[in-house]
Amino acid sequence: MIPERLVNAILFAGLIAVPLCALVADEPFTITLVTRAVILAIAAVGLNIALGIGGLVSLGHAVFFGLGGYAMGVLAFHAQTYTPLNLGPLTIAGTKSMPLIWLAATAISAFVAWIIGLLSLRTSGVYFIMITLAFGQMFFYFAISWSTYGGEDGLSIYVRNGFPGLNTLIPIQFFGLSFIILSVVLFLNARLQASPFGLALNAARQVPARVETVGLNPMRLKLVAFVVSGAITGLAGALFADLNRFVSPTMFSWQLSGELIVLIIIGGVGRLFGPVIGACLFVTLEHWLGGLTDFWHVFLGLILLAIVLFARGGIMGLLTGKEGTHV
């Protein structure tokens, strides 16, 4: 079997090598595909904090992905139309600065995750899944009825937002930004897993009663993980919207929440680079098989079925011979 660190290093190097080769071959679309995979990996890494470490199966994580996307869309829309955003007594100017948009996306997503977490974590199991799904549907239908920002048709942003010193319209530069963010998120995830908080959260997932006996609150641990998870997923949503220069209510859909879970299961639940493997495979199948048939999800379903039945540790487990987290 291959050591997990070696697999991680190979995958990390591959994410750099493929866009660079595409740059030399003058294939910007390939760079965009890899960027899409990187952004979906960021969202899945965020969910993996709640799912893989905390054992929280959320079917509403698209809420935070969509909030990040709409934070970008709304701020950029008001910037390109030169109109302020009026929130009652508060007036906010639009912006096309990526750092400011990322800050807004993560802050809004973290706050909403805190509210949803406070309510949802009073339950567990299938009830937690259904409550998070209900929140996702609430935001989905709200976005459809939000006619100011396109409603069901979504909202287009004509020029990609800017980052100091870079031309984000150049695919390789936007990929570089996304890749750096993925690297930072992976580093933070690794540190979190190895920290006392991560160990306590893992214990709260397995034996919450014992965690309580040592004076820790399992619900509070899971709430913090849920908020961190939501913030990271919201940041990924802002990047995804900027990549496409478009936001729509589908960013809140329960299908997207399900896809993020599928990415984690395919790669390996609780594994650091599991979501990255899942995202790369998903985008590859979407591109190559999607060009052959509209029913390419059938092949994805077969892969997922095989992993659930024969490889509980996902692809990372097959390569390393170690099972992942059982949720």
Summary of the structure (lengths in Angstrom):
residues: 327
radius of gyration: 19.5
end to end distance: 24.2
largest distance: 61.4
contacts: 1182
relative contact order: 0.19
helix: 72%
strand: 4%
